[in-house]
Amino acid sequence: MSLGPYASFIVTSYLATALVVALLTTWIAIDYLNQKRRLRELEESGVVRRSGAAQRSRR
């Protein structure tokens, strides 16, 4: 497969895009874990979600 005279630009562009996607995916995963931890801390301290309270009162 010959990419011609622009091969280095094409390969560099694909690598940069892959790096950005990997970094964004990692950032989202870390943020998700932090949000879950924070929510667990709030629930343990007695703070409840409104949607959760409404569902419990219906039962």
Predicted model as a PDB file, atoms N, CA, C, CB and O in Angstrom, pLDDT in the B-factor column:
MODEL        1                                                                  
ATOM      1  N   MET A   1       0.846  -1.174   0.000  1.00 67.00           N  
ATOM      2  CA  MET A   1       0.000   0.000   0.000  1.00 67.00           C  
ATOM      3  C   MET A   1       0.890   1.235   0.000  1.00 67.00           C  
ATOM      4  CB  MET A   1      -0.962  -0.001   1.218  1.00 67.00           C  
ATOM      5  O   MET A   1       1.681   1.428   0.924  1.00 67.00           O  
ATOM      6  N   SER A   2       0.774   2.049  -0.998  1.00 82.00           N  
ATOM      7  CA  SER A   2       1.582   3.252  -1.126  1.00 82.00           C  
ATOM      8  C   SER A   2       0.713   4.473  -0.854  1.00 82.00           C  
ATOM      9  CB  SER A   2       2.228   3.339  -2.531  1.00 82.00           C  
ATOM     10  O   SER A   2      -0.328   4.659  -1.484  1.00 82.00           O  
ATOM     11  N   LEU A   3       1.144   5.294   0.079  1.00 81.00           N  
ATOM     12  CA  LEU A   3       0.386   6.494   0.426  1.00 81.00           C  
ATOM     13  C   LEU A   3       0.925   7.724  -0.295  1.00 81.00           C  
ATOM     14  CB  LEU A   3       0.416   6.719   1.934  1.00 81.00           C  
ATOM     15  O   LEU A   3       0.388   8.820  -0.136  1.00 81.00           O  
ATOM     16  N   GLY A   4       1.956   7.556  -1.066  1.00 91.00           N  
ATOM     17  CA  GLY A   4       2.492   8.656  -1.845  1.00 91.00           C  
ATOM     18  C   GLY A   4       3.342   9.601  -1.020  1.00 91.00           C  
ATOM     19  O   GLY A   4       3.814   9.239   0.058  1.00 91.00           O  
ATOM     20  N   PRO A   5       3.539  10.810  -1.519  1.00 92.00           N  
ATOM     21  CA  PRO A   5       4.437  11.751  -0.856  1.00 92.00           C  
ATOM     22  C   PRO A   5       3.884  12.298   0.464  1.00 92.00           C  
ATOM     23  CB  PRO A   5       4.733  12.894  -1.783  1.00 92.00           C  
ATOM     24  O   PRO A   5       4.616  12.932   1.224  1.00 92.00           O  
ATOM     25  N   TYR A   6       2.614  12.060   0.735  1.00 93.00           N  
ATOM     26  CA  TYR A   6       2.003  12.589   1.960  1.00 93.00           C  
ATOM     27  C   TYR A   6       1.856  11.528   3.052  1.00 93.00           C  
ATOM     28  CB  TYR A   6       0.642  13.180   1.643  1.00 93.00           C  
ATOM     29  O   TYR A   6       1.095  11.711   4.002  1.00 93.00           O  
ATOM     30  N   ALA A   7       2.574  10.441   2.915  1.00 94.00           N  
ATOM     31  CA  ALA A   7       2.446   9.329   3.854  1.00 94.00           C  
ATOM     32  C   ALA A   7       2.715   9.753   5.291  1.00 94.00           C  
ATOM     33  CB  ALA A   7       3.392   8.214   3.467  1.00 94.00           C  
ATOM     34  O   ALA A   7       1.971   9.370   6.194  1.00 94.00           O  
ATOM     35  N   SER A   8       3.750  10.525   5.515  1.00 94.00           N  
ATOM     36  CA  SER A   8       4.076  10.915   6.895  1.00 94.00           C  
ATOM     37  C   SER A   8       2.959  11.766   7.492  1.00 94.00           C  
ATOM     38  CB  SER A   8       5.415  11.688   6.940  1.00 94.00           C  
ATOM     39  O   SER A   8       2.634  11.617   8.670  1.00 94.00           O  
ATOM     40  N   PHE A   9       2.367  12.657   6.695  1.00 95.00           N  
ATOM     41  CA  PHE A   9       1.261  13.483   7.183  1.00 95.00           C  
ATOM     42  C   PHE A   9       0.048  12.624   7.514  1.00 95.00           C  
ATOM     43  CB  PHE A   9       0.884  14.548   6.145  1.00 95.00           C  
ATOM     44  O   PHE A   9      -0.590  12.828   8.546  1.00 95.00           O  
ATOM     45  N   ILE A  10      -0.275  11.671   6.654  1.00 94.00           N  
ATOM     46  CA  ILE A  10      -1.440  10.805   6.861  1.00 94.00           C  
ATOM     47  C   ILE A  10      -1.262   9.952   8.108  1.00 94.00           C  
ATOM     48  CB  ILE A  10      -1.671   9.907   5.635  1.00 94.00           C  
ATOM     49  O   ILE A  10      -2.165   9.859   8.939  1.00 94.00           O  
ATOM     50  N   VAL A  11      -0.099   9.332   8.236  1.00 95.00           N  
ATOM     51  CA  VAL A  11       0.160   8.470   9.392  1.00 95.00           C  
ATOM     52  C   VAL A  11       0.160   9.292  10.677  1.00 95.00           C  
ATOM     53  CB  VAL A  11       1.505   7.731   9.230  1.00 95.00           C  
ATOM     54  O   VAL A  11      -0.409   8.867  11.682  1.00 95.00           O  
ATOM     55  N   THR A  12       0.788  10.452  10.653  1.00 97.00           N  
ATOM     56  CA  THR A  12       0.820  11.318  11.834  1.00 97.00           C  
ATOM     57  C   THR A  12      -0.588  11.763  12.223  1.00 97.00           C  
ATOM     58  CB  THR A  12       1.710  12.545  11.577  1.00 97.00           C  
ATOM     59  O   THR A  12      -0.921  11.812  13.407  1.00 97.00           O  
ATOM     60  N   SER A  13      -1.401  12.083  11.242  1.00 97.00           N  
ATOM     61  CA  SER A  13      -2.775  12.504  11.519  1.00 97.00           C  
ATOM     62  C   SER A  13      -3.585  11.389  12.169  1.00 97.00           C  
ATOM     63  CB  SER A  13      -3.457  12.956  10.234  1.00 97.00           C  
ATOM     64  O   SER A  13      -4.318  11.628  13.128  1.00 97.00           O  
ATOM     65  N   TYR A  14      -3.454  10.181  11.651  1.00 97.00           N  
ATOM     66  CA  TYR A  14      -4.170   9.047  12.240  1.00 97.00           C  
ATOM     67  C   TYR A  14      -3.679   8.769  13.656  1.00 97.00           C  
ATOM     68  CB  TYR A  14      -4.001   7.795  11.369  1.00 97.00           C  
ATOM     69  O   TYR A  14      -4.486   8.488  14.543  1.00 97.00           O  
ATOM     70  N   LEU A  15      -2.376   8.841  13.882  1.00 98.00           N  
ATOM     71  CA  LEU A  15      -1.839   8.607  15.226  1.00 98.00           C  
ATOM     72  C   LEU A  15      -2.311   9.683  16.204  1.00 98.00           C  
ATOM     73  CB  LEU A  15      -0.303   8.569  15.188  1.00 98.00           C  
ATOM     74  O   LEU A  15      -2.663   9.381  17.344  1.00 98.00           O  
ATOM     75  N   ALA A  16      -2.315  10.935  15.752  1.00 98.00           N  
ATOM     76  CA  ALA A  16      -2.775  12.027  16.629  1.00 98.00           C  
ATOM     77  C   ALA A  16      -4.252  11.854  16.966  1.00 98.00           C  
ATOM     78  CB  ALA A  16      -2.539  13.404  15.959  1.00 98.00           C  
ATOM     79  O   ALA A  16      -4.662  12.074  18.106  1.00 98.00           O  
ATOM     80  N   THR A  17      -5.044  11.466  15.986  1.00 98.00           N  
ATOM     81  CA  THR A  17      -6.472  11.244  16.226  1.00 98.00           C  
ATOM     82  C   THR A  17      -6.685  10.087  17.197  1.00 98.00           C  
ATOM     83  CB  THR A  17      -7.205  10.966  14.901  1.00 98.00           C  
ATOM     84  O   THR A  17      -7.512  10.182  18.103  1.00 98.00           O  
ATOM     85  N   ALA A  18      -5.952   9.009  17.016  1.00 98.00           N  
ATOM     86  CA  ALA A  18      -6.063   7.862  17.923  1.00 98.00           C  
ATOM     87  C   ALA A  18      -5.668   8.259  19.344  1.00 98.00           C  
ATOM     88  CB  ALA A  18      -5.179   6.695  17.432  1.00 98.00           C  
ATOM     89  O   ALA A  18      -6.299   7.824  20.307  1.00 98.00           O  
ATOM     90  N   LEU A  19      -4.641   9.072  19.478  1.00 98.00           N  
ATOM     91  CA  LEU A  19      -4.199   9.528  20.803  1.00 98.00           C  
ATOM     92  C   LEU A  19      -5.280  10.390  21.466  1.00 98.00           C  
ATOM     93  CB  LEU A  19      -2.876  10.326  20.687  1.00 98.00           C  
ATOM     94  O   LEU A  19      -5.567  10.220  22.651  1.00 98.00           O  
ATOM     95  N   VAL A  20      -5.870  11.300  20.715  1.00 98.00           N  
ATOM     96  CA  VAL A  20      -6.919  12.160  21.268  1.00 98.00           C  
ATOM     97  C   VAL A  20      -8.125  11.330  21.702  1.00 98.00           C  
ATOM     98  CB  VAL A  20      -7.348  13.220  20.235  1.00 98.00           C  
ATOM     99  O   VAL A  20      -8.684  11.565  22.773  1.00 98.00           O  
ATOM    100  N   VAL A  21      -8.528  10.368  20.884  1.00 98.00           N  
ATOM    101  CA  VAL A  21      -9.668   9.507  21.236  1.00 98.00           C  
ATOM    102  C   VAL A  21      -9.345   8.694  22.491  1.00 98.00           C  
ATOM    103  CB  VAL A  21     -10.027   8.557  20.057  1.00 98.00           C  
ATOM    104  O   VAL A  21     -10.200   8.546  23.365  1.00 98.00           O  
ATOM    105  N   ALA A  22      -8.131   8.171  22.591  1.00 98.00           N  
ATOM    106  CA  ALA A  22      -7.734   7.405  23.773  1.00 98.00           C  
ATOM    107  C   ALA A  22      -7.729   8.285  25.021  1.00 98.00           C  
ATOM    108  CB  ALA A  22      -6.347   6.779  23.564  1.00 98.00           C  
ATOM    109  O   ALA A  22      -8.176   7.853  26.083  1.00 98.00           O  
ATOM    110  N   LEU A  23      -7.230   9.505  24.901  1.00 98.00           N  
ATOM    111  CA  LEU A  23      -7.213  10.414  26.044  1.00 98.00           C  
ATOM    112  C   LEU A  23      -8.626  10.793  26.481  1.00 98.00           C  
ATOM    113  CB  LEU A  23      -6.417  11.671  25.704  1.00 98.00           C  
ATOM    114  O   LEU A  23      -8.916  10.828  27.676  1.00 98.00           O  
ATOM    115  N   LEU A  24      -9.497  11.075  25.530  1.00 98.00           N  
ATOM    116  CA  LEU A  24     -10.879  11.405  25.877  1.00 98.00           C  
ATOM    117  C   LEU A  24     -11.593  10.232  26.533  1.00 98.00           C  
ATOM    118  CB  LEU A  24     -11.641  11.843  24.637  1.00 98.00           C  
ATOM    119  O   LEU A  24     -12.349  10.416  27.487  1.00 98.00           O  
ATOM    120  N   THR A  25     -11.357   9.038  26.029  1.00 98.00           N  
ATOM    121  CA  THR A  25     -11.971   7.847  26.617  1.00 98.00           C  
ATOM    122  C   THR A  25     -11.488   7.642  28.046  1.00 98.00           C  
ATOM    123  CB  THR A  25     -11.660   6.604  25.770  1.00 98.00           C  
ATOM    124  O   THR A  25     -12.279   7.326  28.935  1.00 98.00           O  
ATOM    125  N   THR A  26     -10.189   7.821  28.267  1.00 98.00           N  
ATOM    126  CA  THR A  26      -9.631   7.693  29.614  1.00 98.00           C  
ATOM    127  C   THR A  26     -10.199   8.752  30.546  1.00 98.00           C  
ATOM    128  CB  THR A  26      -8.106   7.798  29.573  1.00 98.00           C  
ATOM    129  O   THR A  26     -10.549   8.451  31.687  1.00 98.00           O  
ATOM    130  N   TRP A  27     -10.293   9.985  30.071  1.00 98.00           N  
ATOM    131  CA  TRP A  27     -10.838  11.079  30.868  1.00 98.00           C  
ATOM    132  C   TRP A  27     -12.290  10.801  31.257  1.00 98.00           C  
ATOM    133  CB  TRP A  27     -10.740  12.402  30.096  1.00 98.00           C  
ATOM    134  O   TRP A  27     -12.677  11.032  32.403  1.00 98.00           O  
ATOM    135  N   ILE A  28     -13.082  10.315  30.331  1.00 98.00           N  
ATOM    136  CA  ILE A  28     -14.486   9.998  30.616  1.00 98.00           C  
ATOM    137  C   ILE A  28     -14.580   8.874  31.635  1.00 98.00           C  
ATOM    138  CB  ILE A  28     -15.230   9.608  29.326  1.00 98.00           C  
ATOM    139  O   ILE A  28     -15.406   8.940  32.545  1.00 98.00           O  
ATOM    140  N   ALA A  29     -13.755   7.850  31.504  1.00 98.00           N  
ATOM    141  CA  ALA A  29     -13.777   6.730  32.445  1.00 98.00           C  
ATOM    142  C   ALA A  29     -13.388   7.190  33.853  1.00 98.00           C  
ATOM    143  CB  ALA A  29     -12.827   5.614  31.971  1.00 98.00           C  
ATOM    144  O   ALA A  29     -14.019   6.788  34.831  1.00 98.00           O  
ATOM    145  N   ILE A  30     -12.365   8.022  33.960  1.00 98.00           N  
ATOM    146  CA  ILE A  30     -11.940   8.526  35.271  1.00 98.00           C  
ATOM    147  C   ILE A  30     -13.025   9.418  35.878  1.00 98.00           C  
ATOM    148  CB  ILE A  30     -10.608   9.308  35.148  1.00 98.00           C  
ATOM    149  O   ILE A  30     -13.306   9.323  37.073  1.00 98.00           O  
ATOM    150  N   ASP A  31     -13.631  10.278  35.070  1.00 98.00           N  
ATOM    151  CA  ASP A  31     -14.695  11.145  35.559  1.00 98.00           C  
ATOM    152  C   ASP A  31     -15.898  10.328  36.026  1.00 98.00           C  
ATOM    153  CB  ASP A  31     -15.118  12.133  34.468  1.00 98.00           C  
ATOM    154  O   ASP A  31     -16.514  10.654  37.041  1.00 98.00           O  
ATOM    155  N   TYR A  32     -16.232   9.272  35.293  1.00 98.00           N  
ATOM    156  CA  TYR A  32     -17.340   8.391  35.680  1.00 98.00           C  
ATOM    157  C   TYR A  32     -17.081   7.781  37.060  1.00 98.00           C  
ATOM    158  CB  TYR A  32     -17.537   7.272  34.628  1.00 98.00           C  
ATOM    159  O   TYR A  32     -17.968   7.765  37.913  1.00 98.00           O  
ATOM    160  N   LEU A  33     -15.879   7.286  37.268  1.00 98.00           N  
ATOM    161  CA  LEU A  33     -15.539   6.688  38.562  1.00 98.00           C  
ATOM    162  C   LEU A  33     -15.592   7.734  39.682  1.00 98.00           C  
ATOM    163  CB  LEU A  33     -14.139   6.045  38.502  1.00 98.00           C  
ATOM    164  O   LEU A  33     -16.061   7.440  40.781  1.00 98.00           O  
ATOM    165  N   ASN A  34     -15.111   8.951  39.406  1.00 98.00           N  
ATOM    166  CA  ASN A  34     -15.168  10.017  40.409  1.00 98.00           C  
ATOM    167  C   ASN A  34     -16.604  10.396  40.743  1.00 98.00           C  
ATOM    168  CB  ASN A  34     -14.410  11.246  39.918  1.00 98.00           C  
ATOM    169  O   ASN A  34     -16.928  10.620  41.909  1.00 98.00           O  
ATOM    170  N   GLN A  35     -17.466  10.470  39.740  1.00 97.00           N  
ATOM    171  CA  GLN A  35     -18.875  10.807  39.978  1.00 97.00           C  
ATOM    172  C   GLN A  35     -19.562   9.716  40.805  1.00 97.00           C  
ATOM    173  CB  GLN A  35     -19.618  11.004  38.635  1.00 97.00           C  
ATOM    174  O   GLN A  35     -20.337  10.021  41.711  1.00 97.00           O  
ATOM    175  N   LYS A  36     -19.278   8.446  40.494  1.00 96.00           N  
ATOM    176  CA  LYS A  36     -19.869   7.345  41.265  1.00 96.00           C  
ATOM    177  C   LYS A  36     -19.392   7.391  42.716  1.00 96.00           C  
ATOM    178  CB  LYS A  36     -19.510   5.980  40.630  1.00 96.00           C  
ATOM    179  O   LYS A  36     -20.176   7.159  43.637  1.00 96.00           O  
ATOM    180  N   ARG A  37     -18.106   7.691  42.920  1.00 97.00           N  
ATOM    181  CA  ARG A  37     -17.563   7.777  44.275  1.00 97.00           C  
ATOM    182  C   ARG A  37     -18.222   8.919  45.036  1.00 97.00           C  
ATOM    183  CB  ARG A  37     -16.036   7.971  44.239  1.00 97.00           C  
ATOM    184  O   ARG A  37     -18.601   8.756  46.196  1.00 97.00           O  
ATOM    185  N   ARG A  38     -18.360  10.067  44.393  1.00 95.00           N  
ATOM    186  CA  ARG A  38     -18.971  11.229  45.037  1.00 95.00           C  
ATOM    187  C   ARG A  38     -20.438  10.958  45.379  1.00 95.00           C  
ATOM    188  CB  ARG A  38     -18.859  12.464  44.129  1.00 95.00           C  
ATOM    189  O   ARG A  38     -20.900  11.326  46.459  1.00 95.00           O  
ATOM    190  N   LEU A  39     -21.160  10.326  44.479  1.00 92.00           N  
ATOM    191  CA  LEU A  39     -22.553   9.986  44.735  1.00 92.00           C  
ATOM    192  C   LEU A  39     -22.668   9.018  45.913  1.00 92.00           C  
ATOM    193  CB  LEU A  39     -23.193   9.379  43.482  1.00 92.00           C  
ATOM    194  O   LEU A  39     -23.552   9.165  46.758  1.00 92.00           O  
ATOM    195  N   ARG A  40     -21.781   8.036  45.965  1.00 93.00           N  
ATOM    196  CA  ARG A  40     -21.794   7.083  47.085  1.00 93.00           C  
ATOM    197  C   ARG A  40     -21.518   7.812  48.403  1.00 93.00           C  
ATOM    198  CB  ARG A  40     -20.742   5.957  46.860  1.00 93.00           C  
ATOM    199  O   ARG A  40     -22.156   7.522  49.415  1.00 93.00           O  
ATOM    200  N   GLU A  41     -20.560   8.768  48.396  1.00 93.00           N  
ATOM    201  CA  GLU A  41     -20.258   9.539  49.601  1.00 93.00           C  
ATOM    202  C   GLU A  41     -21.473  10.359  50.043  1.00 93.00           C  
ATOM    203  CB  GLU A  41     -19.052  10.464  49.355  1.00 93.00           C  
ATOM    204  O   GLU A  41     -21.771  10.435  51.235  1.00 93.00           O  
ATOM    205  N   LEU A  42     -22.165  10.964  49.096  1.00 91.00           N  
ATOM    206  CA  LEU A  42     -23.350  11.756  49.436  1.00 91.00           C  
ATOM    207  C   LEU A  42     -24.455  10.877  50.014  1.00 91.00           C  
ATOM    208  CB  LEU A  42     -23.866  12.502  48.199  1.00 91.00           C  
ATOM    209  O   LEU A  42     -25.096  11.247  50.997  1.00 91.00           O  
ATOM    210  N   GLU A  43     -24.679   9.713  49.405  1.00 90.00           N  
ATOM    211  CA  GLU A  43     -25.719   8.819  49.902  1.00 90.00           C  
ATOM    212  C   GLU A  43     -25.377   8.294  51.292  1.00 90.00           C  
ATOM    213  CB  GLU A  43     -25.923   7.654  48.937  1.00 90.00           C  
ATOM    214  O   GLU A  43     -26.267   8.131  52.126  1.00 90.00           O  
ATOM    215  N   GLU A  44     -24.092   8.026  51.550  1.00 91.00           N  
ATOM    216  CA  GLU A  44     -23.680   7.556  52.877  1.00 91.00           C  
ATOM    217  C   GLU A  44     -23.837   8.644  53.935  1.00 91.00           C  
ATOM    218  CB  GLU A  44     -22.230   7.077  52.840  1.00 91.00           C  
ATOM    219  O   GLU A  44     -24.047   8.347  55.111  1.00 91.00           O  
ATOM    220  N   SER A  45     -23.735   9.909  53.513  1.00 93.00           N  
ATOM    221  CA  SER A  45     -23.872  10.996  54.478  1.00 93.00           C  
ATOM    222  C   SER A  45     -25.328  11.361  54.726  1.00 93.00           C  
ATOM    223  CB  SER A  45     -23.115  12.215  53.997  1.00 93.00           C  
ATOM    224  O   SER A  45     -25.608  12.232  55.550  1.00 93.00           O  
ATOM    225  N   GLY A  46     -26.262  10.715  54.033  1.00 88.00           N  
ATOM    226  CA  GLY A  46     -27.673  10.935  54.288  1.00 88.00           C  
ATOM    227  C   GLY A  46     -28.401  11.739  53.229  1.00 88.00           C  
ATOM    228  O   GLY A  46     -29.618  11.909  53.316  1.00 88.00           O  
ATOM    229  N   VAL A  47     -27.698  12.228  52.249  1.00 83.00           N  
ATOM    230  CA  VAL A  47     -28.339  12.973  51.161  1.00 83.00           C  
ATOM    231  C   VAL A  47     -28.998  11.967  50.232  1.00 83.00           C  
ATOM    232  CB  VAL A  47     -27.307  13.870  50.384  1.00 83.00           C  
ATOM    233  O   VAL A  47     -28.371  10.993  49.814  1.00 83.00           O  
ATOM    234  N   VAL A  48     -30.265  12.205  49.910  1.00 79.00           N  
ATOM    235  CA  VAL A  48     -30.966  11.293  49.001  1.00 79.00           C  
ATOM    236  C   VAL A  48     -31.393  12.050  47.752  1.00 79.00           C  
ATOM    237  CB  VAL A  48     -32.198  10.650  49.697  1.00 79.00           C  
ATOM    238  O   VAL A  48     -31.567  13.268  47.769  1.00 79.00           O  
ATOM    239  N   ARG A  49     -31.555  11.305  46.682  1.00 75.00           N  
ATOM    240  CA  ARG A  49     -32.012  11.901  45.430  1.00 75.00           C  
ATOM    241  C   ARG A  49     -33.526  12.044  45.466  1.00 75.00           C  
ATOM    242  CB  ARG A  49     -31.570  11.047  44.212  1.00 75.00           C  
ATOM    243  O   ARG A  49     -34.220  11.200  46.033  1.00 75.00           O  
ATOM    244  N   ARG A  50     -34.030  13.097  44.871  1.00 78.00           N  
ATOM    245  CA  ARG A  50     -35.476  13.307  44.836  1.00 78.00           C  
ATOM    246  C   ARG A  50     -36.178  12.171  44.114  1.00 78.00           C  
ATOM    247  CB  ARG A  50     -35.805  14.634  44.163  1.00 78.00           C  
ATOM    248  O   ARG A  50     -37.234  11.715  44.553  1.00 78.00           O  
ATOM    249  N   SER A  51     -35.605  11.713  43.019  1.00 75.00           N  
ATOM    250  CA  SER A  51     -36.244  10.636  42.261  1.00 75.00           C  
ATOM    251  C   SER A  51     -36.299   9.361  43.100  1.00 75.00           C  
ATOM    252  CB  SER A  51     -35.488  10.377  40.936  1.00 75.00           C  
ATOM    253  O   SER A  51     -37.267   8.606  43.015  1.00 75.00           O  
ATOM    254  N   GLY A  52     -35.287   9.122  43.892  1.00 62.00           N  
ATOM    255  CA  GLY A  52     -35.286   7.952  44.750  1.00 62.00           C  
ATOM    256  C   GLY A  52     -36.317   8.054  45.857  1.00 62.00           C  
ATOM    257  O   GLY A  52     -36.945   7.053  46.201  1.00 62.00           O  
ATOM    258  N   ALA A  53     -36.509   9.236  46.423  1.00 56.00           N  
ATOM    259  CA  ALA A  53     -37.492   9.435  47.485  1.00 56.00           C  
ATOM    260  C   ALA A  53     -38.912   9.281  46.941  1.00 56.00           C  
ATOM    261  CB  ALA A  53     -37.315  10.823  48.129  1.00 56.00           C  
ATOM    262  O   ALA A  53     -39.776   8.721  47.615  1.00 56.00           O  
ATOM    263  N   ALA A  54     -39.154   9.766  45.745  1.00 56.00           N  
ATOM    264  CA  ALA A  54     -40.489   9.660  45.149  1.00 56.00           C  
ATOM    265  C   ALA A  54     -40.839   8.216  44.870  1.00 56.00           C  
ATOM    266  CB  ALA A  54     -40.573  10.477  43.860  1.00 56.00           C  
ATOM    267  O   ALA A  54     -41.992   7.819  45.037  1.00 56.00           O  
ATOM    268  N   GLN A  55     -39.894   7.440  44.457  1.00 56.00           N  
ATOM    269  CA  GLN A  55     -40.166   6.019  44.173  1.00 56.00           C  
ATOM    270  C   GLN A  55     -40.442   5.261  45.467  1.00 56.00           C  
ATOM    271  CB  GLN A  55     -38.975   5.371  43.419  1.00 56.00           C  
ATOM    272  O   GLN A  55     -41.283   4.363  45.485  1.00 56.00           O  
ATOM    273  N   ARG A  56     -39.747   5.607  46.550  1.00 59.00           N  
ATOM    274  CA  ARG A  56     -39.955   4.916  47.807  1.00 59.00           C  
ATOM    275  C   ARG A  56     -41.320   5.239  48.406  1.00 59.00           C  
ATOM    276  CB  ARG A  56     -38.857   5.276  48.787  1.00 59.00           C  
ATOM    277  O   ARG A  56     -41.937   4.378  49.033  1.00 59.00           O  
ATOM    278  N   SER A  57     -41.804   6.482  48.219  1.00 60.00           N  
ATOM    279  CA  SER A  57     -43.087   6.871  48.815  1.00 60.00           C  
ATOM    280  C   SER A  57     -44.262   6.234  48.081  1.00 60.00           C  
ATOM    281  CB  SER A  57     -43.236   8.394  48.808  1.00 60.00           C  
ATOM    282  O   SER A  57     -45.343   6.128  48.661  1.00 60.00           O  
ATOM    283  N   ARG A  58     -44.101   5.812  46.849  1.00 58.00           N  
ATOM    284  CA  ARG A  58     -45.164   5.178  46.082  1.00 58.00           C  
ATOM    285  C   ARG A  58     -45.416   3.745  46.535  1.00 58.00           C  
ATOM    286  CB  ARG A  58     -44.823   5.199  44.607  1.00 58.00           C  
ATOM    287  O   ARG A  58     -46.517   3.224  46.358  1.00 58.00           O  
ATOM    288  N   ARG A  59     -44.430   3.120  47.103  1.00 57.00           N  
ATOM    289  CA  ARG A  59     -44.542   1.695  47.466  1.00 57.00           C  
ATOM    290  C   ARG A  59     -45.311   1.478  48.711  1.00 57.00           C  
ATOM    291  CB  ARG A  59     -43.201   1.084  47.624  1.00 57.00           C  
ATOM    292  O   ARG A  59     -45.487   0.337  49.138  1.00 57.00           O  
TER     293      ARG A  59                                                      
ENDMDL                                                                          
END                                                                             
